[in-house]
Amino acid sequence: MVSRNMAAAALVSRPANVLPRLSSTCSPVVLSAVPVTVQRRKVHHAVIPKGKGGRSSSSGVAATVFGATGFLGRYVVNRLGRTGSQIIIPHRCDQYDLMYFRPMGDLGQIIFMDWDARNKDSIKQALEHSNVVINLVGREWETSNYGFEDVFVNIPQQIAKATRQAGITKLVHMSHLNADIRSPSKYLRNKAVGETAVRDEFPDAIIMKPSEIFGREDRFFNHFANMRWFGRAVPLISMGKKTEKQPVHVVDVAKAIISAIKDPDANGKTYALVGPNRYLLHDLVEYVYAVAHRPFVPYPLPRTLYHIVAQFFAKNPFEPWTTPDKVDRLHLTDMKYPGLPGLEDLGIVPTSVEQKAIEILRRHRRFRYLDAELDETKPAKTVNV
């Protein structure tokens, strides 16, 4: 009996193609103990969940994150990495700009690859081994190589098409709360067209529509705080009293993306991501300067004149501080979508501006106020949501 089991074990360890040659010398009893069917596993090991959770485990998610090197992208990658997901980061930047990603995941879990946004084969190669695709590609200004139509319409459409053709069932597309084809902002008009293009190519796409996002590296609170360098005063159209904003924290948006990936019922839905409080732009900027312990000196500036000033900054060949389109975008009242699901539907409690403002604005303080408590600052006035 022992010798029979040893013979069967020996046959199992051999390749399948040598079994016919041994069939003439082995007894029928031994051959019946050998599994003839060879299983071919088509699933990559990276998408097989294992471990107790955490960066050294495997969540079963292999995500390609387009636009990961941007402001929101680093938070999304960190959230994916801390749960043990494998992350593919297509990029066009220098290797030194990717260094901060490396500690976000375990060894071998974060993969970098060069890609050409206009090359369809490059896009297909970036997502061919993934089961989740996240599109965070965006830019606040146009360049000679990439206009808003390229960034917000053509590239997302190609990503959605490649995702559908690859048989991937999860696609998350980042839009904007104020995306509207009738918007005065070209940025927001193309965001609206991009939403439609993605939905046409991939009907089950998950579309996120966040309001203005605030965080440590944002271009919202930091933008207004840096205005003190230009005349020590803050220009606002109509003093900012005709514009309502409902900013959302960057970590909440990253959490929403991860929750939508895990939720099988999220496919095909559009989420409106906003903070818990709504403010007049004037009161919000006033609070920014109060937290920074800087004097707040607002003055009204007509839109036409504001555009002329912004055109001067827009000629910067590198990163323009502002543009006419950004002026329009920042002075638009945030839309309300009571019929769309939001952060609460994804199990996320929205973070208020008052909870995180100190983390963003402490660096704008003078040294003497660096350690001043936030309790000394009155919360910003809110309006009805």
C-alpha positions as a Markdown table, in Angstrom:
| # | Residue | x | y | z |
|---|---|---|---|---|
| 1 | Met | 0.0 | 0.0 | 0.0 |
| 2 | Val | 2.9 | 2.3 | 0.9 |
| 3 | Ser | 4.7 | 1.6 | -2.4 |
| 4 | Arg | 1.5 | 2.3 | -4.4 |
| 5 | Asn | 1.1 | 5.7 | -2.8 |
| 6 | Met | 4.7 | 6.6 | -3.5 |
| 7 | Ala | 4.3 | 5.6 | -7.1 |
| 8 | Ala | 1.2 | 7.8 | -7.4 |
| 9 | Ala | 3.1 | 10.8 | -5.8 |
| 10 | Ala | 5.9 | 10.3 | -8.2 |
| 11 | Leu | 3.5 | 10.5 | -11.2 |
| 12 | Val | 1.8 | 13.6 | -9.9 |
| 13 | Ser | 5.1 | 15.4 | -9.7 |
| 14 | Arg | 6.0 | 14.6 | -13.3 |
| 15 | Pro | 4.8 | 16.8 | -16.3 |
| 16 | Ala | 1.6 | 15.7 | -17.9 |
| 17 | Asn | 3.3 | 15.0 | -21.3 |
| 18 | Val | 5.2 | 12.0 | -19.8 |
| 19 | Leu | 2.1 | 10.2 | -18.6 |
| 20 | Pro | 1.5 | 8.4 | -21.9 |
| 21 | Arg | 5.0 | 6.9 | -21.9 |
| 22 | Leu | 4.5 | 5.5 | -18.4 |
| 23 | Ser | 1.0 | 4.1 | -19.1 |
| 24 | Ser | 2.4 | 0.8 | -20.6 |
| 25 | Thr | 4.5 | 0.1 | -17.5 |
| 26 | Cys | 2.1 | 1.1 | -14.7 |
| 27 | Ser | -0.9 | -0.8 | -13.4 |
| 28 | Pro | -4.4 | 0.5 | -14.0 |
| 29 | Val | -4.8 | 1.0 | -10.3 |
| 30 | Val | -1.9 | 3.4 | -10.1 |
| 31 | Leu | -3.0 | 5.3 | -13.2 |
| 32 | Ser | -6.5 | 5.8 | -11.8 |
| 33 | Ala | -5.0 | 7.7 | -8.8 |
| 34 | Val | -3.3 | 10.2 | -11.1 |
| 35 | Pro | -5.2 | 13.4 | -11.9 |
| 36 | Val | -5.1 | 13.6 | -15.7 |
| 37 | Thr | -6.7 | 17.1 | -16.0 |
| 38 | Val | -4.2 | 19.9 | -15.8 |
| 39 | Gln | -5.7 | 23.2 | -14.4 |
| 40 | Arg | -4.6 | 26.4 | -16.1 |
| 41 | Arg | -5.2 | 29.4 | -13.9 |
| 42 | Lys | -5.9 | 32.5 | -15.9 |
| 43 | Val | -6.2 | 34.8 | -12.8 |
| 44 | His | -3.0 | 36.7 | -11.9 |
| 45 | His | -1.8 | 36.1 | -8.4 |
| 46 | Ala | -2.0 | 39.9 | -7.6 |
| 47 | Val | -5.8 | 39.8 | -7.7 |
| 48 | Ile | -6.2 | 36.8 | -5.3 |
| 49 | Pro | -7.0 | 38.2 | -1.8 |
| 50 | Lys | -4.7 | 37.0 | 1.0 |
| 51 | Gly | -3.4 | 38.1 | 4.3 |
| 52 | Lys | -5.0 | 39.8 | 7.3 |
| 53 | Gly | -5.2 | 43.3 | 5.7 |
| 54 | Gly | -2.7 | 46.1 | 5.5 |
| 55 | Arg | 0.1 | 47.0 | 3.1 |
| 56 | Ser | 1.8 | 43.6 | 3.2 |
| 57 | Ser | -1.5 | 41.8 | 2.3 |
| 58 | Ser | -3.3 | 41.4 | -1.0 |
| 59 | Ser | -6.7 | 43.0 | -1.3 |
| 60 | Gly | -7.4 | 41.4 | -4.7 |
| 61 | Val | -7.4 | 44.8 | -6.4 |
| 62 | Ala | -5.0 | 45.6 | -9.2 |
| 63 | Ala | -5.7 | 49.2 | -10.1 |
| 64 | Thr | -4.3 | 51.3 | -12.9 |
| 65 | Val | -4.4 | 55.0 | -11.8 |
| 66 | Phe | -4.1 | 57.5 | -14.6 |
| 67 | Gly | -3.1 | 60.9 | -13.3 |
| 68 | Ala | -1.7 | 59.6 | -10.1 |
| 69 | Thr | 1.0 | 62.2 | -9.9 |
| 70 | Gly | -1.5 | 65.0 | -9.4 |
| 71 | Phe | -2.9 | 66.4 | -6.2 |
| 72 | Leu | -5.7 | 63.9 | -5.6 |
| 73 | Gly | -3.7 | 61.0 | -7.1 |
| 74 | Arg | -1.2 | 60.6 | -4.2 |
| 75 | Tyr | -4.1 | 60.3 | -1.7 |
| 76 | Val | -5.8 | 57.7 | -3.8 |
| 77 | Val | -2.6 | 55.7 | -4.3 |
| 78 | Asn | -1.9 | 55.8 | -0.6 |
| 79 | Arg | -5.4 | 54.5 | 0.2 |
| 80 | Leu | -5.0 | 51.7 | -2.3 |
| 81 | Gly | -1.5 | 50.8 | -1.0 |
| 82 | Arg | -2.5 | 50.7 | 2.7 |
| 83 | Thr | -5.0 | 47.9 | 1.9 |
| 84 | Gly | -2.5 | 45.8 | 0.0 |
| 85 | Ser | -3.7 | 46.6 | -3.6 |
| 86 | Gln | -1.3 | 46.4 | -6.5 |
| 87 | Ile | -1.1 | 49.8 | -8.3 |
| 88 | Ile | 0.1 | 50.6 | -11.8 |
| 89 | Ile | 1.0 | 54.2 | -12.2 |
| 90 | Pro | 1.4 | 55.4 | -15.9 |
| 91 | His | 3.4 | 58.6 | -15.9 |
| 92 | Arg | 5.1 | 61.2 | -18.1 |
| 93 | Cys | 7.2 | 62.8 | -15.4 |
| 94 | Asp | 10.7 | 62.5 | -14.1 |
| 95 | Gln | 11.6 | 59.5 | -11.9 |
| 96 | Tyr | 12.4 | 61.9 | -9.0 |
| 97 | Asp | 8.8 | 63.0 | -9.0 |
| 98 | Leu | 7.7 | 59.5 | -8.2 |
| 99 | Met | 9.8 | 58.9 | -5.2 |
| 100 | Tyr | 7.1 | 59.8 | -2.7 |
| 101 | Phe | 5.0 | 56.9 | -4.0 |
| 102 | Arg | 7.4 | 54.2 | -3.1 |
| 103 | Pro | 6.7 | 54.0 | 0.7 |
| 104 | Met | 2.9 | 53.9 | 0.0 |
| 105 | Gly | 2.9 | 50.2 | -0.9 |
| 106 | Asp | 4.8 | 47.0 | -0.1 |
| 107 | Leu | 7.7 | 45.9 | -2.2 |
| 108 | Gly | 6.6 | 45.2 | -5.8 |
| 109 | Gln | 3.1 | 46.4 | -5.3 |
| 110 | Ile | 3.5 | 49.8 | -7.0 |
| 111 | Ile | 4.6 | 49.6 | -10.6 |
| 112 | Phe | 5.6 | 52.6 | -12.7 |
| 113 | Met | 5.5 | 52.7 | -16.4 |
| 114 | Asp | 5.9 | 55.4 | -19.1 |
| 115 | Trp | 2.9 | 56.1 | -21.2 |
| 116 | Asp | 1.9 | 58.3 | -24.1 |
| 117 | Ala | -1.6 | 59.8 | -23.6 |
| 118 | Arg | -2.2 | 59.9 | -27.3 |
| 119 | Asn | -1.0 | 56.3 | -28.0 |
| 120 | Lys | -3.8 | 53.8 | -27.8 |
| 121 | Asp | -1.5 | 50.9 | -27.4 |
| 122 | Ser | 0.2 | 52.6 | -24.5 |
| 123 | Ile | -3.1 | 52.9 | -22.7 |
| 124 | Lys | -4.0 | 49.3 | -23.4 |
| 125 | Gln | -0.7 | 48.1 | -22.0 |
| 126 | Ala | -1.2 | 50.1 | -18.8 |
| 127 | Leu | -4.4 | 48.4 | -17.9 |
| 128 | Glu | -4.1 | 44.9 | -19.5 |
| 129 | His | -3.4 | 43.2 | -16.1 |
| 130 | Ser | -5.7 | 45.3 | -13.9 |
| 131 | Asn | -9.3 | 44.8 | -12.7 |
| 132 | Val | -9.9 | 48.4 | -11.7 |
| 133 | Val | -9.1 | 51.6 | -13.7 |
| 134 | Ile | -9.2 | 55.1 | -12.1 |
| 135 | Asn | -8.9 | 58.2 | -14.3 |
| 136 | Leu | -7.7 | 61.3 | -12.5 |
| 137 | Val | -6.1 | 63.0 | -15.5 |
| 138 | Gly | -6.6 | 66.7 | -15.2 |
| 139 | Arg | -4.9 | 70.1 | -15.6 |
| 140 | Glu | -6.0 | 73.6 | -14.5 |
| 141 | Trp | -4.5 | 75.4 | -17.6 |
| 142 | Glu | -4.1 | 74.6 | -21.3 |
| 143 | Thr | -0.7 | 74.1 | -22.9 |
| 144 | Ser | 0.5 | 74.1 | -26.5 |
| 145 | Asn | 0.5 | 70.2 | -26.4 |
| 146 | Tyr | -2.6 | 69.5 | -24.4 |
| 147 | Gly | -5.8 | 71.6 | -24.4 |
| 148 | Phe | -8.8 | 71.1 | -22.2 |
| 149 | Glu | -10.5 | 69.0 | -24.9 |
| 150 | Asp | -7.5 | 66.6 | -25.0 |
| 151 | Val | -7.3 | 66.3 | -21.2 |
| 152 | Phe | -11.0 | 66.1 | -20.3 |
| 153 | Val | -12.6 | 64.6 | -23.4 |
| 154 | Asn | -10.3 | 62.7 | -25.7 |
| 155 | Ile | -8.0 | 61.0 | -23.2 |
| 156 | Pro | -10.8 | 59.9 | -20.9 |
| 157 | Gln | -12.7 | 58.6 | -23.9 |
| 158 | Gln | -9.8 | 56.5 | -25.0 |
| 159 | Ile | -9.3 | 55.2 | -21.4 |
| 160 | Ala | -12.9 | 54.2 | -21.2 |
| 161 | Lys | -12.8 | 52.5 | -24.6 |
| 162 | Ala | -9.7 | 50.5 | -23.7 |
| 163 | Thr | -11.2 | 49.6 | -20.3 |
| 164 | Arg | -14.3 | 48.2 | -22.0 |
| 165 | Gln | -12.4 | 46.3 | -24.6 |
| 166 | Ala | -10.2 | 44.8 | -21.9 |
| 167 | Gly | -13.2 | 43.4 | -20.1 |
| 168 | Ile | -12.6 | 45.4 | -16.9 |
| 169 | Thr | -15.8 | 46.0 | -14.9 |
| 170 | Lys | -14.7 | 48.9 | -12.7 |
| 171 | Leu | -13.9 | 52.3 | -14.1 |
| 172 | Val | -13.9 | 55.5 | -11.9 |
| 173 | His | -13.9 | 58.8 | -13.7 |
| 174 | Met | -13.2 | 62.1 | -12.0 |
| 175 | Ser | -15.3 | 65.1 | -13.1 |
| 176 | His | -16.4 | 68.3 | -11.4 |
| 177 | Leu | -19.5 | 69.3 | -9.4 |
| 178 | Asn | -20.0 | 72.4 | -11.6 |
| 179 | Ala | -19.4 | 70.6 | -15.0 |
| 180 | Asp | -21.9 | 72.1 | -17.3 |
| 181 | Ile | -22.0 | 72.6 | -21.1 |
| 182 | Arg | -23.4 | 76.1 | -20.6 |
| 183 | Ser | -20.7 | 77.2 | -18.1 |
| 184 | Pro | -18.6 | 80.3 | -18.8 |
| 185 | Ser | -15.5 | 78.2 | -17.9 |
| 186 | Lys | -14.0 | 76.2 | -20.7 |
| 187 | Tyr | -12.6 | 73.9 | -18.1 |
| 188 | Leu | -16.0 | 73.0 | -16.8 |
| 189 | Arg | -17.6 | 72.8 | -20.3 |
| 190 | Asn | -15.1 | 70.2 | -21.4 |
| 191 | Lys | -15.6 | 68.3 | -18.1 |
| 192 | Ala | -19.3 | 68.0 | -18.9 |
| 193 | Val | -18.5 | 66.8 | -22.5 |
| 194 | Gly | -16.0 | 64.3 | -21.0 |
| 195 | Glu | -18.6 | 62.9 | -18.7 |
| 196 | Thr | -20.9 | 62.1 | -21.6 |
| 197 | Ala | -18.1 | 60.7 | -23.7 |
| 198 | Val | -17.0 | 58.3 | -20.9 |
| 199 | Arg | -20.6 | 57.2 | -20.2 |
| 200 | Asp | -21.2 | 56.5 | -23.9 |
| 201 | Glu | -18.0 | 54.3 | -24.1 |
| 202 | Phe | -18.5 | 52.7 | -20.7 |
| 203 | Pro | -22.1 | 52.8 | -19.4 |
| 204 | Asp | -21.2 | 51.3 | -16.0 |
| 205 | Ala | -18.5 | 53.9 | -15.3 |
| 206 | Ile | -18.6 | 55.5 | -11.8 |
| 207 | Ile | -18.4 | 59.3 | -12.1 |
| 208 | Met | -17.3 | 61.4 | -9.2 |
| 209 | Lys | -18.3 | 65.0 | -9.2 |
| 210 | Pro | -16.4 | 66.8 | -6.3 |
| 211 | Ser | -16.7 | 70.5 | -5.5 |
| 212 | Glu | -13.5 | 72.5 | -5.0 |
| 213 | Ile | -11.1 | 70.1 | -3.2 |
| 214 | Phe | -9.0 | 71.4 | -0.3 |
| 215 | Gly | -5.9 | 69.8 | 1.2 |
| 216 | Arg | -2.2 | 70.5 | 1.9 |
| 217 | Glu | -1.1 | 70.8 | -1.7 |
| 218 | Asp | -4.4 | 72.3 | -3.1 |
| 219 | Arg | -4.8 | 75.2 | -5.5 |
| 220 | Phe | -7.8 | 76.5 | -3.6 |
| 221 | Phe | -7.0 | 77.7 | -0.1 |
| 222 | Asn | -3.3 | 78.1 | -0.9 |
| 223 | His | -4.3 | 80.1 | -4.0 |
| 224 | Phe | -6.2 | 82.7 | -1.9 |
| 225 | Ala | -3.6 | 82.7 | 0.9 |
| 226 | Asn | -0.8 | 83.5 | -1.6 |
| 227 | Met | -2.7 | 86.5 | -2.9 |
| 228 | Arg | -1.2 | 88.5 | 0.0 |
| 229 | Trp | 2.1 | 88.7 | -2.1 |
| 230 | Phe | 0.3 | 90.8 | -4.7 |
| 231 | Gly | -0.5 | 94.1 | -3.1 |
| 232 | Arg | -1.4 | 92.6 | 0.3 |
| 233 | Ala | -5.1 | 92.6 | -0.7 |
| 234 | Val | -7.5 | 90.0 | -2.1 |
| 235 | Pro | -9.4 | 90.9 | -5.3 |
| 236 | Leu | -12.9 | 89.3 | -5.4 |
| 237 | Ile | -15.6 | 89.7 | -8.0 |
| 238 | Ser | -18.6 | 91.4 | -6.2 |
| 239 | Met | -16.5 | 91.0 | -3.0 |
| 240 | Gly | -17.2 | 87.3 | -3.1 |
| 241 | Lys | -20.7 | 87.8 | -1.7 |
| 242 | Lys | -22.6 | 86.4 | -4.7 |
| 243 | Thr | -20.6 | 83.1 | -4.8 |
| 244 | Glu | -21.4 | 80.1 | -2.6 |
| 245 | Lys | -18.8 | 77.3 | -2.2 |
| 246 | Gln | -19.1 | 73.9 | -0.5 |
| 247 | Pro | -15.5 | 72.6 | -0.5 |
| 248 | Val | -14.7 | 68.9 | 0.1 |
| 249 | His | -11.6 | 67.5 | 1.8 |
| 250 | Val | -9.2 | 65.6 | -0.4 |
| 251 | Val | -9.1 | 62.6 | 1.9 |
| 252 | Asp | -12.9 | 62.2 | 1.7 |
| 253 | Val | -12.7 | 62.1 | -2.1 |
| 254 | Ala | -10.0 | 59.5 | -1.9 |
| 255 | Lys | -12.1 | 57.4 | 0.5 |
| 256 | Ala | -15.1 | 57.8 | -1.8 |
| 257 | Ile | -13.1 | 56.3 | -4.7 |
| 258 | Ile | -12.0 | 53.3 | -2.7 |
| 259 | Ser | -15.5 | 52.7 | -1.3 |
| 260 | Ala | -17.0 | 52.9 | -4.8 |
| 261 | Ile | -14.5 | 50.3 | -6.0 |
| 262 | Lys | -15.5 | 47.9 | -3.2 |
| 263 | Asp | -19.3 | 48.5 | -3.7 |
| 264 | Pro | -20.8 | 46.3 | -6.4 |
| 265 | Asp | -23.9 | 48.5 | -6.6 |
| 266 | Ala | -21.8 | 51.6 | -7.4 |
| 267 | Asn | -21.4 | 50.7 | -11.1 |
| 268 | Gly | -23.1 | 53.2 | -13.4 |
| 269 | Lys | -23.8 | 55.8 | -10.7 |
| 270 | Thr | -22.8 | 59.4 | -10.4 |
| 271 | Tyr | -21.8 | 60.8 | -7.0 |
| 272 | Ala | -21.8 | 64.5 | -6.0 |
| 273 | Leu | -19.0 | 64.9 | -3.4 |
| 274 | Val | -19.3 | 68.0 | -1.2 |
| 275 | Gly | -18.4 | 69.1 | 2.3 |
| 276 | Pro | -20.8 | 69.4 | 5.1 |
| 277 | Asn | -21.0 | 73.2 | 5.1 |
| 278 | Arg | -21.7 | 75.8 | 2.5 |
| 279 | Tyr | -20.1 | 79.3 | 2.6 |
| 280 | Leu | -20.0 | 82.6 | 0.8 |
| 281 | Leu | -16.7 | 83.0 | -0.9 |
| 282 | His | -16.0 | 86.2 | 1.0 |
| 283 | Asp | -16.5 | 84.5 | 4.4 |
| 284 | Leu | -14.5 | 81.5 | 3.3 |
| 285 | Val | -11.5 | 83.6 | 2.2 |
| 286 | Glu | -11.8 | 85.7 | 5.4 |
| 287 | Tyr | -11.6 | 82.5 | 7.5 |
| 288 | Val | -8.5 | 81.4 | 5.5 |
| 289 | Tyr | -6.7 | 84.6 | 6.4 |
| 290 | Ala | -7.9 | 84.4 | 10.0 |
| 291 | Val | -6.4 | 80.9 | 10.4 |
| 292 | Ala | -3.2 | 82.2 | 8.8 |
| 293 | His | -3.1 | 85.2 | 11.2 |
| 294 | Arg | -2.8 | 87.5 | 8.2 |
| 295 | Pro | -4.8 | 90.8 | 7.6 |
| 296 | Phe | -7.7 | 90.3 | 5.3 |
| 297 | Val | -8.2 | 93.2 | 2.9 |
| 298 | Pro | -10.7 | 92.4 | 0.2 |
| 299 | Tyr | -11.6 | 94.7 | -2.7 |
| 300 | Pro | -14.1 | 94.4 | -5.5 |
| 301 | Leu | -12.6 | 93.8 | -9.0 |
| 302 | Pro | -14.7 | 93.8 | -12.1 |
| 303 | Arg | -14.6 | 90.5 | -14.1 |
| 304 | Thr | -13.3 | 92.2 | -17.2 |
| 305 | Leu | -10.4 | 93.8 | -15.4 |
| 306 | Tyr | -9.7 | 90.6 | -13.5 |
| 307 | His | -9.5 | 88.7 | -16.8 |
| 308 | Ile | -6.9 | 91.3 | -18.1 |
| 309 | Val | -4.7 | 90.8 | -15.0 |
| 310 | Ala | -5.1 | 87.0 | -15.2 |
| 311 | Gln | -4.1 | 87.0 | -18.9 |
| 312 | Phe | -0.8 | 88.4 | -17.8 |
| 313 | Phe | -0.2 | 85.5 | -15.4 |
| 314 | Ala | -1.4 | 83.0 | -18.0 |
| 315 | Lys | 1.5 | 83.9 | -20.3 |
| 316 | Asn | 3.9 | 82.2 | -17.8 |
| 317 | Pro | 5.5 | 79.3 | -19.8 |
| 318 | Phe | 5.7 | 77.1 | -16.7 |
| 319 | Glu | 2.8 | 76.9 | -14.2 |
| 320 | Pro | 0.6 | 80.1 | -14.3 |
| 321 | Trp | -0.5 | 81.3 | -10.9 |
| 322 | Thr | -4.0 | 82.1 | -12.3 |
| 323 | Thr | -5.8 | 82.3 | -15.7 |
| 324 | Pro | -9.0 | 83.9 | -16.9 |
| 325 | Asp | -10.7 | 80.5 | -16.9 |
| 326 | Lys | -9.7 | 79.9 | -13.2 |
| 327 | Val | -11.1 | 83.3 | -12.3 |
| 328 | Asp | -14.5 | 82.3 | -13.7 |
| 329 | Arg | -14.3 | 78.9 | -12.1 |
| 330 | Leu | -13.6 | 80.1 | -8.6 |
| 331 | His | -16.4 | 82.7 | -8.7 |
| 332 | Leu | -19.1 | 80.2 | -9.8 |
| 333 | Thr | -21.6 | 79.1 | -7.2 |
| 334 | Asp | -21.5 | 75.4 | -6.5 |
| 335 | Met | -24.4 | 73.5 | -8.0 |
| 336 | Lys | -26.8 | 71.4 | -5.8 |
| 337 | Tyr | -27.6 | 67.8 | -6.8 |
| 338 | Pro | -30.1 | 66.6 | -4.1 |
| 339 | Gly | -31.0 | 63.6 | -6.3 |
| 340 | Leu | -27.5 | 62.2 | -6.6 |
| 341 | Pro | -25.8 | 60.0 | -3.9 |
| 342 | Gly | -23.0 | 61.6 | -2.0 |
| 343 | Leu | -20.3 | 60.8 | 0.6 |
| 344 | Glu | -22.8 | 59.5 | 3.2 |
| 345 | Asp | -24.1 | 56.9 | 0.7 |
| 346 | Leu | -20.5 | 55.5 | 0.6 |
| 347 | Gly | -20.3 | 55.4 | 4.4 |
| 348 | Ile | -18.1 | 58.5 | 4.7 |
| 349 | Val | -18.6 | 61.3 | 7.2 |
| 350 | Pro | -17.7 | 64.6 | 5.5 |
| 351 | Thr | -14.8 | 66.6 | 7.0 |
| 352 | Ser | -15.5 | 70.3 | 7.6 |
| 353 | Val | -13.2 | 73.1 | 6.7 |
| 354 | Glu | -12.6 | 74.0 | 10.3 |
| 355 | Gln | -11.3 | 70.5 | 11.1 |
| 356 | Lys | -8.5 | 70.6 | 8.5 |
| 357 | Ala | -7.8 | 74.3 | 7.8 |
| 358 | Ile | -4.9 | 74.5 | 10.3 |
| 359 | Glu | -3.0 | 71.6 | 8.5 |
| 360 | Ile | -3.1 | 73.6 | 5.2 |
| 361 | Leu | -2.6 | 77.1 | 6.4 |
| 362 | Arg | -0.1 | 76.9 | 9.2 |
| 363 | Arg | 2.7 | 77.3 | 6.8 |
| 364 | His | 1.3 | 80.7 | 5.8 |
| 365 | Arg | 1.6 | 82.1 | 9.3 |
| 366 | Arg | 4.4 | 84.3 | 10.7 |
| 367 | Phe | 6.8 | 82.6 | 13.1 |
| 368 | Arg | 5.3 | 84.3 | 16.1 |
| 369 | Tyr | 1.8 | 82.8 | 15.4 |
| 370 | Leu | 3.1 | 79.4 | 14.3 |
| 371 | Asp | 1.9 | 77.5 | 17.3 |
| 372 | Ala | -1.2 | 79.6 | 18.0 |
| 373 | Glu | -4.3 | 77.5 | 18.8 |
| 374 | Leu | -7.1 | 77.3 | 16.3 |
| 375 | Asp | -9.6 | 78.1 | 19.1 |
| 376 | Glu | -8.6 | 81.7 | 18.8 |
| 377 | Thr | -10.2 | 81.8 | 15.3 |
| 378 | Lys | -13.9 | 82.2 | 14.9 |
| 379 | Pro | -15.5 | 79.6 | 12.5 |
| 380 | Ala | -16.6 | 80.8 | 9.1 |
| 381 | Lys | -20.2 | 81.8 | 8.7 |
| 382 | Thr | -22.2 | 79.2 | 6.8 |
| 383 | Val | -25.3 | 79.5 | 4.6 |
| 384 | Asn | -28.1 | 77.1 | 4.1 |
| 385 | Val | -27.2 | 74.0 | 2.2 |
